[in-house]
Amino acid sequence: MEVKFLDLKKQYSLLKNEIDSAVQVVFAEADFIKGAEVKKFEADFAAYCGATHCISCGNGTDALTALLKIHDFPRGSEVILPANTFVATAEAALSNGLKPVFADIKDDFTISPESVESLINQNTCAIIAVHLYGHPADMEPLKKIAEKHGLKLFEDAAQAHGAVYRGKKVGTLADGAGFSFYPGKVLGAAGDAGAIILNDETLAEKARKFCNHGRSQKYFHEFAGINSRMDTLQAAVLNVKLKHLDEWVEARNRVAKSYIEQLADVSGIVLPKIHPETIDAWHLFVIKTEKRDNLREYLKNSGVETGIHYPLSLPEQPVFANHIGYCAGYRAVKESKTLLSLPIGEHLSVEEVAFVAGKIKEFFAKNI
């Protein structure tokens, strides 16, 4: 048996008629930039999240960049974000002339509120909580910290479409959120696309202008913005997929639960936990093991694709080399050498999940 880490071909085959019809309409209308499908997606995704405004843009990095830009933080101010996340979270700070400061993570891979509070000083302007791998960050203590110190709190929800924290969808838990619709996400487009979620009308209008050359109308530019607009084709695909998002999240939760049940007795790994106050999106199912590289090779030879997210924590990346000093003892740094992402998604069958779990058990039976 071969088990793919991600199977977008299978997903497309199941939605082919819907997607092809939606795309054909866009070509027939020749309405390729900010067309009717974009407006529909913005309205529907805002409603899905329980927010007032959804501002579409070109990708998730631009969504986070715009989210910081519209708050006009002083250049050189510090933004606290987790040490284990994709580089885009930190890039958004750098592109605004802000300094990323890395906090450590909890055992569920999300940012540690205690670490955040220890890093706050007079230069701190904001905190970005990343719902990494689809696990909602613990927002309540982070909100209290932000309020206590007069800071803005943002969500990087690029991996958490459809996740729920204490009864609320992610994207509506702070002062704003950024989403990515990169094809491999739980809700993915057919290319790059992103969105900003806000409940403040003034900030939403500013974000909309910023992502469209700073203009309020054609050839009238109020300030220097960027060119980051969602293609109508991407919106058409997303409008089809959004209708299936909840069922996909449910399917991913079933797969995660099955992995946890079948691997519970394997002593060589640490499994992610299911939290009673959250519904995870399970963008990734990440285990920890000291034998990560050997296990990955064994699974590869057994026909199982895996991933590593991420092989280096951000402080270890060359671009952030000057940060490693205070982060050297972080669990995020230590555990980056132990993380392994197993296949997860609505495309996986019961038999495939059992096959992957069986091969992991087989490995540890031979190697302990």
Secondary structure, 3 states (H helix, E strand, C coil): CCECCCCHHHHHHHHHHHHHHHHHHHHHHCCCECCHHHHHHHHHHHHHHCCCEEEEECCHHHHHHHHHHCCCCCCCCEEEEECCCCCHHHHHHHCCCCEEEEECECCCCCECHHHHHHHCCCCEEEEEEECHHHCCCCHHHHHHHHHHHCCEEEEECCCCCCCEECCEECCCCCCCEEEECCCCCCCCCCCCCEEEEECCHHHHHHHHHHCECCEEECCEECCCCCECCCEHHHHHHHHHHHCCHHHHHHHHHHHHHHHHHHHCCCCCCECCCCCCCEECCCCCEEEECCCHHHHHHHHHHCCECCECCCCCCHHHCHHHHHHHHHHCCCHHHHHCCCEEEECCCCCCCHHHHHHHHHHHHHHHHHHC
